[in-house]
Amino acid sequence: MPIVSAPSAPTDPMSHDLNPRPSHQRDFWGSPWRARLGLTALAVAFMLLMLWLWRPWLLLPGTQPLVMTGGDPYLRALMRTISASESNVMRPYNVLYGGDYVGSLERHPNRCESIGQGPNRGNCSTAAGRYQLLYSTWLELAARYHPERTDDALDATGLSFAPVYQDVVVHAWLQEGRWGNVSAQLRQGRIQPVLRRLSGTWTSLGYGIENNSMSRELPRVYRQMLEDELANAEEPAESTKTKSRPASAGRP
């Protein structure tokens, strides 16, 4: 007898996906190694974003904001520029010549670190802190400008070398007549003549005897720091007549 096939069940046209996705797309995150790859890419993108946002302090840690408050924003920008070349490390206030650190800043460390290269090779240097001040220079300046100074210059040996005092002393030093009117020159945009004048003291500023990889970048760094300082001081960048606030040690 003839074999009659059973009628097939009617199909519902709505029961099928009209545009089915390939299985490899549906299963991307279902694959452990693909999921790890995707998460790794997201983590890298996040790290790059944070690096961009924090680049002044991660790539140029020596330009971190000063501890002291107040002062001339043009001089503050210059101080941050100096430390970008002299002490471009995460803890600039604690660094010694050569790259070692000290934990205590109760007073200038006065450690003579060996000079391994350059014209002074074979000697040693007591330079320390954010502005790499020699011990003799610090004693001289602290006796004049340290907020806790006394009438006895010998007492400067015991004065605190805390970050805020490093800032205050150097800020006052840069206003001395020996440099000319540094603030006025900076307000005129003459950063390179200022760096040249200061290179006899800070020898890495582009015109001294110990240039480094940062020396050529300092004019650009200064302009960035000035923009930041003027914004913080709420002073228009084009102003050349604004009176600066006196620097304050605040609390160490």
C-alpha positions in Angstrom: 0.0 0.0 0.0 1.2 3.5 -0.7 3.0 5.2 2.1 1.5 8.6 2.9 3.7 11.0 4.8 2.2 12.9 7.6 1.5 16.6 7.0 4.1 18.8 8.5 3.2 21.1 11.3 2.4 24.6 10.2 5.2 27.1 10.7 4.7 30.4 12.5 6.5 33.1 10.5 6.8 35.1 13.7 8.6 32.4 15.6 11.9 33.0 13.8 14.4 35.8 14.0 14.2 37.6 10.7 17.8 38.8 11.1 19.6 36.2 13.2 23.0 37.3 14.6 26.0 35.2 13.9 26.8 32.9 16.8 30.3 34.4 17.2 28.7 37.9 17.9 26.3 36.5 20.5 29.0 34.5 22.2 31.8 37.2 22.4 31.4 37.9 26.1 30.6 34.3 26.7 34.2 33.3 25.8 36.5 33.7 28.9 39.5 34.8 26.9 37.5 37.3 24.9 36.0 38.7 28.1 39.4 39.1 29.6 40.7 40.8 26.5 37.8 43.2 26.5 38.2 44.0 30.2 42.0 44.5 29.7 41.3 47.0 26.9 38.9 48.9 29.0 41.4 49.1 31.9 44.1 50.3 29.6 41.8 53.0 28.2 40.9 54.1 31.7 44.6 54.3 32.7 45.4 56.4 29.6 42.6 58.7 30.4 43.8 59.2 34.0 47.4 59.7 32.7 46.2 62.5 30.4 44.2 64.2 33.1 47.0 63.9 35.7 49.9 64.3 33.2 51.4 67.4 34.8 52.0 65.6 38.1 52.7 62.1 36.8 55.0 63.1 33.9 56.4 66.2 35.5 56.1 65.6 39.2 58.5 68.5 39.9 55.8 70.9 38.8 53.4 69.9 41.5 51.7 72.9 43.3 53.6 74.7 46.0 52.8 74.1 49.6 52.9 77.8 50.6 49.9 80.0 49.9 49.8 83.4 48.4 52.7 85.2 46.7 53.3 86.4 43.2 51.7 83.9 40.6 54.5 84.7 38.2 57.2 83.8 40.7 55.2 80.8 41.8 55.1 79.6 38.2 58.9 80.2 37.9 59.5 78.2 41.1 57.5 75.2 39.8 59.5 75.5 36.5 62.8 75.5 38.4 61.9 72.3 40.3 60.8 70.6 37.0 64.5 70.6 36.1 66.2 70.5 39.4 64.0 68.0 41.3 61.6 66.3 38.9 60.6 63.6 41.3 57.5 62.6 43.2 58.8 63.9 46.5 60.8 67.0 45.5 60.9 68.6 48.9 62.7 65.5 50.3 65.2 64.8 47.5 69.0 65.1 47.8 71.5 65.7 45.1 71.9 62.4 43.3 68.3 61.2 43.8 68.3 59.8 47.4 65.6 60.9 49.8 65.5 62.0 53.5 62.6 61.4 55.7 63.0 64.2 58.2 62.9 67.9 57.2 63.4 69.3 60.7 66.4 71.0 59.3 68.5 71.0 56.1 70.0 67.5 55.8 73.5 68.8 55.0 74.6 65.5 53.4 77.4 65.9 50.9 76.5 63.5 48.1 79.2 62.5 45.5 79.0 64.2 42.1 79.6 61.5 39.5 79.6 63.4 36.3 80.0 66.9 34.8 82.6 69.5 35.5 82.4 69.0 39.2 82.9 65.3 39.1 84.8 64.0 42.1 83.4 66.6 44.4 80.3 66.4 46.5 77.2 68.5 46.9 74.9 69.3 49.9 72.1 70.4 47.6 68.7 69.3 48.9 65.0 69.9 48.6 62.8 71.1 45.9 65.1 73.9 44.9 68.4 72.0 45.5 69.7 74.5 48.0 73.2 74.1 49.2 73.6 74.0 53.0 75.6 77.3 53.0 73.0 78.9 50.8 70.1 77.7 53.0 71.8 79.1 56.1 72.2 82.5 54.4 68.7 82.7 53.1 67.0 81.2 56.2 68.7 83.9 58.4 67.1 86.5 56.2 63.7 85.1 55.2 62.7 82.1 57.3 59.5 83.0 59.2 61.0 81.5 62.4 64.3 83.3 62.2 65.9 85.1 65.1 68.4 87.9 65.4 71.2 85.4 65.7 72.3 84.2 62.3 73.7 81.0 63.9 70.3 79.9 64.8 69.6 79.3 61.1 71.2 75.9 61.5 68.2 74.7 63.5 65.5 76.2 61.4 62.9 73.9 59.9 63.5 72.8 56.3 59.8 71.8 55.9 58.3 72.2 52.4 56.4 75.4 53.2 59.6 77.1 54.4 61.5 76.0 51.4 58.9 77.7 49.3 58.7 80.9 51.4 62.4 81.4 51.5 63.0 80.9 47.8 60.0 83.1 46.9 61.5 85.9 48.9 65.0 85.2 47.4 63.7 85.7 43.9 62.5 89.2 44.8 66.0 90.3 45.6 67.5 93.1 43.5 70.5 90.9 42.6 68.3 89.2 40.0 66.9 92.4 38.6 63.1 92.7 38.7 62.3 89.1 37.9 58.5 89.5 38.3 58.4 92.4 35.9 60.4 90.5 33.3 58.1 87.5 33.6 55.1 89.8 33.2 56.6 91.0 30.0 56.9 87.4 28.8 60.7 87.3 29.1 61.1 83.9 30.5 64.3 82.9 28.6 66.3 86.0 29.9 65.2 85.1 33.4 66.3 81.5 33.0 69.6 82.6 31.7 70.2 84.9 34.6 69.2 82.2 37.1 71.4 79.5 35.5 74.4 80.6 37.5 72.6 79.3 40.6 70.4 76.6 39.2 72.7 75.0 36.6 70.1 72.9 34.8 67.9 75.8 33.5 69.2 75.6 29.9 72.1 78.0 30.1 74.2 76.4 32.9 76.8 73.7 33.1 74.5 70.8 34.0 71.7 70.8 31.4 69.4 67.8 31.4 66.5 66.4 29.3 64.1 69.0 30.8 66.2 72.1 30.1 64.9 72.7 26.6 61.3 72.3 27.7 61.4 74.8 30.5 59.9 77.8 28.6 56.9 75.7 27.6 56.7 74.3 31.1 56.7 77.8 32.5 53.8 78.9 30.3 51.7 75.9 31.5 52.5 76.6 35.1 51.7 80.3 34.7 48.3 79.5 33.2 47.6 77.3 36.2 48.8 79.8 38.8 46.9 82.7 37.2 43.7 80.6 37.1 44.2 79.7 40.8 44.8 83.4 41.7 41.8 84.4 39.6 44.1 86.9 37.8 43.6 87.5 34.0 46.6 86.3 32.0 46.9 89.6 30.2 47.1 91.7 33.3 50.4 93.2 34.1 49.4 95.5 36.9 47.9 93.2 39.5 49.5 93.4 42.9 50.6 90.0 44.2 49.5 88.8 47.6 52.3 88.3 50.2 53.5 84.7 50.5 52.4 82.9 53.6 53.9 80.0 55.4 50.6 78.9 56.8 51.0 75.6 58.7 54.0 73.4 57.9 
